[in-house]
Amino acid sequence: MIIVKASQLISEIVESIQPIYSEEEAKAIAYRLLDLEFDCSKIDVYMGIDLFKPNDWEQILSRLSKGEPFQYVIQKAFFRSSKFLVNANTLIPRPETSELVDLVLDKIPTWKTNPNILDVGTGSGCIPISLKMEYSNAQITAWDISKDALNTAQENAKQHEVEIFFAKQDLFKWAETTQFWDIIVSNPPYVLEKESLEMEKHVLDFEPHLALFVPNNDPLKYYKALTDFAINNLHNNGWLLLEINRAFGKETVDLLELKGFTEVSLVNDFRNNPRFVIGKK
């Protein structure tokens, strides 16, 4: 490996990706990548620290230049200040989903010694692992239909030294499940297929479509299954918490109320967009 200034790596990243990003975006990506890959902060760069340039650095730059998200290139992403393994089998965790974790933590029944929580469509496992790290007494199960995604989630749980029960499960075959939970949480696919025309290339070309899209004619496909499942498999006074497509906030609220949930509310995210719907059985 060659020793170089951190600022040189920043410059090389910016130069490689500026044709597809603005200068400001390119710099933000460069600093974020160094933070994730080298634990090198912006202050460290300004202080002129040295770093070992990886042997595969040119390959990294090449992949970045093609628009591949830097999180996939280095297989790391931040979520709630922790690093998670990500790859083409999992979505890159969004900051809005961190707020969903906060909502779950607020609804955990503190009077119960070992509350049961289920995360449906776990992907990288960032939701259940974060919950377990912040509420260690919780007994947490995480489902996904993708075996490859589950492998990634299990590796993340191992790295963070938390115990989560992972299972390959099709949400639409929930009737096979007899277990009950205190909380069910999910960030299911909710992007309409037609919205792909407006999506940024680095999302559309690289993130797993299985975890993103729903049919244009059935935007609440997953929410219908989730509400049916939750109303049958939540303990009384248990909570269902969902991340949603902001265009269907009212429709999702109406769905939960129609299924018999009470105290249903639509919650905005930090950008003031309607992003979560929660309800009580």
Secondary structure, DSSP 8 states (H G I E B T S, - for coil): -EEEEHHHHHHHHHHHHTTTS-HHHHHHHHHHHHHHHH---HHHHHTT-EEEE-TTHHHHHHHHHTT--HHHHHT-EEETTEEE---TTS----HHHHHHHHHHHHHS-TTSSS-EEEEES-TTSHHHHHHHHH-TT-EEEEEES-HHHHHHHHHHHHHTT---EEEE--GGGGGG----EEEEEE----EEGGGGGGS-HHHHTTS-GGGTEE-TT-TTHHHHHHHHHHHHHEEEEEEEEEE--GGGHHHHHHHHHHTT-EEEEEEE-TTS-EEEEEEE-
